[in-house]
């Protein structure tokens, strides 16, 4: 089924209920950054996903110690086409 897969990273702030097994942003970047390209790449139950870490690196320094959970979402081409054909103020 063709579609679009998007990678994302959820950052848990100190008062959030992040599982202690999740890495900190610092650990996640250190483990998943390709030294040659500078891009962050990880696999989640499927293809390897790659993101530009620039937005993450622009966060305040204390965010490096916050826990993160990498994720992904998938939308089919059919759903994308349908959403693009509707006016923005309409819902299904």
C-alpha positions in Angstrom: 0.0 0.0 0.0 1.8 3.2 -1.1 1.9 6.2 1.1 4.0 8.6 3.2 5.8 7.7 6.3 6.9 10.5 8.7 9.4 10.2 11.5 9.0 12.2 14.7 10.5 12.4 18.2 8.4 13.0 21.3 10.2 15.0 24.0 9.0 14.4 27.5 9.4 17.3 29.9 10.3 16.7 33.5 6.7 16.6 34.8 5.6 14.2 32.0 5.3 10.5 32.8 8.1 9.2 30.6 9.2 5.6 31.0 12.7 5.4 32.6 13.8 3.1 29.8 13.5 5.8 27.2 16.8 7.5 26.3 17.5 11.1 26.9 17.7 13.4 23.9 21.5 13.4 24.3 21.7 9.6 24.3 19.3 9.3 21.4 21.3 11.8 19.3 24.6 10.1 20.2 23.4 6.7 19.3 21.5 7.5 16.1 23.4 10.4 14.4 25.4 9.4 11.4 28.9 11.0 11.7 29.3 11.5 8.0 25.9 13.0 7.1 24.9 14.4 10.5 21.4 13.0 10.0 19.6 11.0 12.7 18.4 7.6 11.6 16.4 4.9 13.4 14.2 1.9 12.7 10.7 1.3 14.1 9.1 -1.9 13.1 9.8 -1.3 9.5 12.0 0.8 7.3 14.8 2.9 8.7 13.7 6.5 9.1 15.9 9.5 8.8 15.4 13.1 10.1 17.4 16.3 10.2 18.3 16.9 13.8 18.6 20.7 13.3 15.3 21.5 15.1 16.3 19.3 18.1 19.7 20.9 18.3 18.1 24.4 18.6 16.2 23.5 21.8 17.5 24.9 25.1 20.4 22.9 26.5 18.4 21.4 29.3 16.3 19.5 26.8 19.3 17.2 26.2 18.5 15.6 29.5 14.8 15.1 28.8 13.6 11.6 27.8 12.5 11.1 24.2 10.5 8.5 22.3 11.1 8.1 18.6 8.0 7.4 16.5 6.5 7.3 13.1 3.2 7.7 11.3 1.9 6.4 8.0 -0.7 7.9 5.7 -1.8 6.2 2.5 -1.6 8.0 -0.8 -5.4 7.6 -1.1 -6.0 9.4 2.3 -3.5 12.2 1.3 -5.3 12.8 -2.0 -8.7 12.8 -0.3 -7.5 15.3 2.3 -6.0 17.6 -0.3 -9.2 17.6 -2.4 -11.3 19.0 0.5 -11.5 22.6 1.5 -9.5 23.1 4.7 -12.5 23.9 6.9 -14.3 20.6 6.1 -13.9 17.4 8.0 -14.9 13.9 7.1 
